[in-house]
Amino acid sequence: MANQQEEEREELPLTKAAEYLLEECRMVLPGIQALFGFQLVSVFSQRFAEELSRGEQQAHLVAIVLIVIAIALIMTPAAFHRESGEQAVTRTFLTVSTRLLVVSMFPLTVALCIDTYLIARVIVGGWIAPVLSATFFIMFMTLWFVLPRWRRLQKLLSR
């Protein structure tokens, strides 16, 4: 019965897996770069200095640093692929690149939640800002980290 419920699975050749991985990195990068641009521009807004405390401004700097880290991690697989020779794809390249992409999602999550908090604090204030930020943190962690591992977790628990 368990075998019938197993999802159909097909192993990809290394070249195809590398192609998909690099494409995933290319899809994520423009959104992060746009966010980074908005983060930089907001610092020069008059409201930034007027409505955010010094600590909140520093939190925004932390969010910018986290986005820079996420960008570096996401761009590394393409640079690694180019530098190691585009004619060959290794299992090590796929493993390292996949880990870099997954790791990049954590600083991205934290940066998004910090900026969400700051924006909500300026617009609505009160208790909504931390609740909204925490809700998004839980959402990102669930969608990006828990859900992809859900099947593996189910298999471990059913043993």
Buried (B, 14 or more C-beta within 10 A) or exposed (E): EEEEEEEEEEEEEBEEBBEEBBEBBEEBBEEBEEBBEEBEEBEEEEEBEEBBEEEBEEBBEEBBEBBBBBBEBBBBBBEBBEEEEEEEBEEEBBEBBBEBBEBBBBBBBBBBBBBBBBBBBBEEEEEEBBEBBEEBBEEBBEEBEEEEEEEEEEEEEEE
